[in-house]
């Protein structure tokens, strides 16, 4: 049975919605940009402020965890319900930079326009974990505390790839002990349908180089008897993809169950989100849904080359040409496996006999594939049904989120409820990032119910 105050708590949280926006706006005024040393003090200032505010709320053990060479993590706990499960809530308070972006409103001044709140971090991820804080505050004020035990963990380095999260977990393992984890930094398929993220693609970068000459040579004197490395490289890259630019290898057989449970993606969301030119369409589905192509299949993008550029034209055969490919991996791929396939495809009988080398370099990230199953997810679906009028739809993320892979591997035996307050128009990491206020309101209500539902779960010994 749910805690008897649950509905009253939800009403109180809803009545205080404007206060939640005010508090959120105060946090968004602090430019806690974790990739910029000029803003490290802002990250620390915000962490201290959040710690103090959580203590004022009624949480215990509010502290800022530090490690050498790392930006801090804020921790707050409450263990007032002996015997009830402990729910760990994760979010991050650091921000992406805004340098070089053109915003219609000042990026560090939360600005309400219609039903959206614009500011860097409004949805990624300040609004995410603030939707839990608002729910907790209502639980403290209406019922003396949440119906289960709670830990809040707010990271300060998510936007730089959580480079020290594993070290924090190793140094403070007791902080991360919990029965259920709610990780809040992901997207909803729309402002009406809540999302539960269950997969990420992995990432690796691979440089392919074609070399043929020891010095640039005259294209008129030698063209036709000496290979052009740029043409050879283009032909090699073309071996990796079909006419739509999709990989010709490494495709995954996705289960019927997954197909049936995955959220659909509206073509307009792709058109808007990816800024497709008027008159063009997104690529044909070709027997697989857009969701499958974006979340479950590999993808290849050329992200840098040493091709001769238009401003460096000369009539010469060049010595060598390189291309850096960003390879998005299906969640089940290994980096080595995909590297081996690419190497085999481009080194076999290269055009003109050019010398080909393949080198992994640059960024990499682990994929993740999760099957949400069990009472905690049924509880979450009930909570979302009440708050949103819809259970959580299973979605994936086409990119890699290091913290998710870290939690996913380390706590694979725990229920990991991965969601958030972003929607397709949020433009996280870009100009005019915004939070849909209807989503924020429903997220607060869902989190009130989620704690009640999780508290009512029978505890496994
Ligand atoms: Zn984020």
Boltz pocket constraint, residues with backbone or C-beta under 6 A from the ligand:
constraints:
  - pocket:
      binder: B
      contacts: [[A, 92], [A, 124], [A, 125], [A, 158], [A, 185]]
      max_distance: 6.0
